[in-house]
Amino acid sequence: MQFCTQTPRTSRATIEPNREPPAPPTYFFSTHAYCCEFDEGAIILDILGDSYVGIDARHLANLRTRVGNWPDSDRTNREAESPSSSESDSLIADLLRRGILTVKTTLRQPSSAMGPATALTPSSKEARHPIPLTHVAQFSIALLMVAWRLGRNNLPALLDWIDRRQSSIHRRHSITREDAVGRIASFFRLRSVCYTARRRCLFDSLVLTAYLTREMVPCTFVIGVAIKPFLAHAWVQIGESVLNDTAEHAQDFRPILTIDGGG
């Protein structure tokens, strides 16, 4: 008698090695750290430490994997040279020591605003209009508030105030171009009496943002960075129009931090 035996089928699980799911991200950017990428690497802004940190491009593939809220990037892990494990661990340990990274889960950073396409500048006629007393009062309060906060090294609290106030403004208010230009014209005239904006773009942009925020005007505060050489710059936008700079100059910088209350 012949017996027919059927060769047992080998399951796919026995012929393919078990593939473990990728490990979840271990680290996260702190709420006061912001990052943007360039071809040459990345720049991290630490507003609590009032400092910038440069990251070489060869570390980016590792950081994209291990930092859970690394900003959205259209770049791929194509770096030709990869650092050793000890180098990467040393870099992460340094970022942890600085407080830039944390092991506590934090939210992903909002996408940066688009750079300005135009400039919103009052005409000479608009600039000669009488300044309303309400504009004088709001400018004075904004100036004192920014000077006091920065004098106490409390930039994060000021940015948090702008974010919260702009959030409510963006949901409830809109403004005409004429109204915006009138307020900006008042700001420029009042600024010329109180301080000069030359080499003080951060201070000027914070005062302008606080002034417009107190006037219930939706706006966007932006800090941008450039490399080769490294430069940082701040400006204010309404939509795609820059208010206290030229569009050509602002376009030289890549936004690393934007606050418009929309997120």
C-alpha positions as CSV (number, residue, x, y, z in Angstrom):
1,M,0.0,0.0,0.0
2,Q,1.3,3.3,-0.9
3,F,0.9,6.3,1.3
4,C,0.8,9.8,-0.2
5,T,2.3,12.3,2.1
6,Q,1.8,16.1,1.5
7,T,4.9,18.2,2.1
8,P,3.9,20.6,4.8
9,R,3.8,24.3,3.8
10,T,6.2,26.5,5.6
11,S,4.5,29.7,6.8
12,R,5.9,33.1,5.8
13,A,6.7,33.7,9.4
14,T,9.3,30.9,9.3
15,I,11.0,31.9,6.2
16,E,11.1,35.6,6.8
17,P,12.9,37.1,9.7
18,N,10.7,38.8,12.3
19,R,10.7,42.5,11.7
20,E,10.4,44.4,14.9
21,P,8.5,47.7,14.6
22,P,10.7,50.8,14.7
23,A,11.3,52.1,18.2
24,P,9.2,55.1,19.1
25,P,11.0,58.5,19.3
26,T,12.9,58.9,22.6
27,Y,13.4,62.7,22.6
28,F,11.4,65.8,21.8
29,F,12.1,69.5,21.3
30,S,11.3,71.5,24.4
31,T,8.4,74.0,24.0
32,H,11.0,76.9,23.8
33,A,13.1,75.3,21.1
34,Y,12.5,75.8,17.3
35,C,14.3,74.3,14.4
36,C,14.6,74.6,10.6
37,E,16.7,72.8,8.1
38,F,19.1,73.9,5.3
39,D,21.1,71.9,2.8
40,E,24.1,72.3,5.1
41,G,22.4,71.3,8.3
42,A,19.9,72.7,10.8
43,I,19.6,75.8,13.0
44,I,17.9,75.5,16.4
45,L,16.6,78.6,18.2
46,D,16.4,78.3,22.0
47,I,14.3,81.3,23.2
48,L,14.7,80.4,26.8
49,G,18.5,80.4,26.6
50,D,18.5,83.3,24.0
51,S,20.9,81.3,21.8
52,Y,21.2,79.5,18.4
53,V,22.7,76.1,17.9
54,G,24.0,74.8,14.5
55,I,23.7,71.1,13.6
56,D,25.9,69.5,10.9
57,A,23.9,67.8,8.1
58,R,25.3,64.4,8.8
59,H,23.5,64.3,12.1
60,L,20.1,65.1,10.6
61,A,19.0,61.5,9.6
62,N,19.6,60.3,13.2
63,L,17.8,63.3,14.7
64,R,14.8,63.0,12.4
65,T,14.3,59.5,13.7
66,R,15.0,60.0,17.4
67,V,13.3,63.4,17.9
68,G,9.6,62.9,17.9
69,N,8.5,66.4,17.1
70,W,11.2,67.2,14.5
71,P,9.7,69.8,12.2
72,D,8.1,68.6,8.9
73,S,10.8,68.4,6.2
74,D,10.7,67.6,2.5
75,R,14.3,66.4,2.9
76,T,15.2,62.7,2.9
77,N,17.9,60.8,4.9
78,R,20.4,61.0,2.0
79,E,23.4,62.1,3.9
80,A,26.5,60.4,2.5
81,E,28.4,60.2,5.7
82,S,26.8,59.0,9.0
83,P,28.3,59.9,12.3
84,S,29.3,57.2,14.8
85,S,26.8,56.2,17.5
86,S,29.0,57.8,20.1
87,E,29.0,61.1,18.2
88,S,25.2,61.1,17.9
89,D,24.7,60.2,21.6
90,S,27.1,63.0,22.6
91,L,25.2,65.5,20.5
92,I,21.9,64.5,22.0
93,A,23.3,64.5,25.5
94,D,24.5,68.1,24.9
95,L,21.1,69.2,23.6
96,L,19.5,67.5,26.7
97,R,21.9,69.3,29.0
98,R,21.0,72.7,27.3
99,G,17.3,71.9,27.8
100,I,16.7,72.0,24.0
101,L,15.7,68.4,24.0
102,T,13.5,66.6,26.6
103,V,12.3,63.1,27.2
104,K,8.8,64.5,27.9
105,T,6.4,64.3,25.0
106,T,5.7,67.7,23.5
107,L,3.6,68.8,20.5
108,R,5.0,69.1,16.9
109,Q,5.9,72.6,16.0
110,P,3.5,74.4,13.7
111,S,4.5,74.9,10.1
112,S,6.4,78.1,9.5
113,A,4.7,81.0,7.8
114,M,5.4,81.8,4.2
115,G,7.9,84.6,3.6
116,P,6.5,87.9,2.6
117,A,5.8,88.7,-1.0
118,T,5.2,92.4,-0.6
119,A,5.6,95.3,1.8
120,L,2.8,97.3,3.4
121,T,4.1,100.8,3.6
122,P,2.1,104.0,4.3
123,S,2.2,106.6,1.6
124,S,3.5,110.1,2.4
125,K,-0.1,111.4,2.6
126,E,-1.1,108.7,5.0
127,A,1.9,109.2,7.1
128,R,0.9,112.9,7.7
129,H,-2.5,112.1,9.2
130,P,-3.0,113.2,12.8
131,I,-2.1,110.4,15.3
132,P,-5.2,109.3,17.4
133,L,-4.7,109.4,21.1
134,T,-5.7,105.7,21.3
135,H,-2.7,104.9,19.1
136,V,-0.4,106.9,21.4
137,A,-1.7,105.1,24.4
138,Q,-1.4,101.6,22.9
139,F,2.1,102.3,21.5
140,S,3.3,103.6,24.9
141,I,1.9,100.5,26.7
142,A,3.4,98.2,24.1
143,L,6.8,99.9,24.3
144,L,6.9,99.7,28.1
145,M,5.7,96.1,28.2
146,V,8.4,94.9,25.7
147,A,11.1,96.9,27.4
148,W,10.1,95.5,30.8
149,R,9.9,91.9,29.6
150,L,13.2,91.9,27.8
151,G,14.9,93.7,30.7
152,R,13.9,90.8,32.9
153,N,15.0,88.2,30.2
154,N,11.4,87.1,29.9
155,L,11.0,86.7,26.2
156,P,9.1,83.4,26.4
157,A,6.4,85.0,28.5
158,L,6.0,87.9,26.1
159,L,5.7,85.5,23.1
160,D,3.2,83.4,25.0
161,W,1.1,86.6,25.6
162,I,1.2,87.4,21.9
163,D,0.2,83.9,21.0
164,R,-2.8,83.8,23.3
165,R,-4.0,87.3,22.3
166,Q,-3.5,86.8,18.6
167,S,-5.4,83.5,18.9
168,S,-8.6,85.3,20.0
169,I,-8.0,88.1,17.5
170,H,-7.7,85.7,14.5
171,R,-10.9,84.0,15.3
172,R,-13.0,87.1,15.7
173,H,-11.5,90.1,13.8
174,S,-10.5,91.2,10.3
175,I,-9.1,94.5,9.3
176,T,-9.1,96.7,6.1
177,R,-6.0,97.8,4.4
178,E,-6.8,101.4,5.2
179,D,-7.2,100.7,8.9
180,A,-4.0,98.7,9.0
181,V,-2.0,101.4,7.2
182,G,-3.3,104.1,9.5
183,R,-2.1,102.2,12.6
184,I,1.2,101.4,11.0
185,A,1.7,105.0,10.0
186,S,1.1,106.1,13.6
187,F,3.6,103.4,14.8
188,F,6.4,104.7,12.6
189,R,5.9,108.3,13.7
190,L,5.8,107.4,17.4
191,R,8.8,105.0,17.0
192,S,10.9,107.8,15.5
193,V,10.4,109.8,18.7
194,C,11.2,107.0,21.1
195,Y,13.9,104.8,19.6
196,T,15.7,103.8,16.4
197,A,15.1,100.4,14.8
198,R,18.6,100.2,13.3
199,R,20.2,96.9,14.5
200,R,17.2,96.4,16.8
201,C,14.9,94.3,14.6
202,L,13.8,92.0,17.5
203,F,12.9,94.8,19.8
204,D,11.2,96.8,17.0
205,S,9.2,93.7,15.8
206,L,8.1,92.9,19.4
207,V,6.9,96.4,20.0
208,L,5.1,96.5,16.7
209,T,3.5,93.1,17.3
210,A,2.4,94.1,20.8
211,Y,1.1,97.4,19.6
212,L,-1.0,95.8,16.8
213,T,-2.1,93.1,19.2
214,R,-3.4,95.6,21.7
215,E,-5.1,97.4,18.8
216,M,-6.8,94.0,17.9
217,V,-5.1,93.7,14.5
218,P,-4.3,90.2,13.3
219,C,-0.6,89.9,12.5
220,T,2.3,87.5,12.4
221,F,5.6,87.8,14.3
222,V,8.5,86.1,12.6
223,I,12.1,85.3,13.4
224,G,14.1,84.1,10.4
225,V,17.7,82.7,10.0
226,A,20.2,82.5,7.2
227,I,23.6,80.8,6.9
228,K,26.9,81.5,5.1
229,P,27.2,83.7,7.1
230,F,24.8,83.0,9.9
231,L,22.3,85.8,10.5
232,A,19.1,86.2,12.4
233,H,16.4,88.7,11.7
234,A,12.9,89.5,13.0
235,W,9.9,91.2,11.2
236,V,6.1,91.5,11.3
237,Q,3.6,90.5,8.6
238,I,0.0,90.9,7.9
239,G,-0.8,88.1,5.5
240,E,2.0,88.0,3.0
241,S,2.9,91.7,3.5
242,V,5.9,92.7,5.7
243,L,5.3,95.8,7.7
244,N,8.7,96.9,9.1
245,D,11.1,95.7,6.4
246,T,11.4,95.2,2.7
247,A,10.1,92.0,1.1
248,E,13.4,91.5,-0.7
249,H,15.4,91.6,2.6
250,A,13.0,89.4,4.6
251,Q,13.1,86.8,1.8
252,D,16.8,86.3,2.5
253,F,15.8,84.5,5.7
254,R,14.0,81.3,6.4
255,P,11.4,81.5,9.1
256,I,12.3,79.5,12.2
257,L,9.6,80.8,14.6
258,T,6.3,82.3,13.7
259,I,3.5,83.4,16.0
260,D,0.2,84.4,14.5
261,G,-2.3,82.7,16.9
262,G,-3.6,80.6,14.1
263,G,-2.2,77.4,15.5
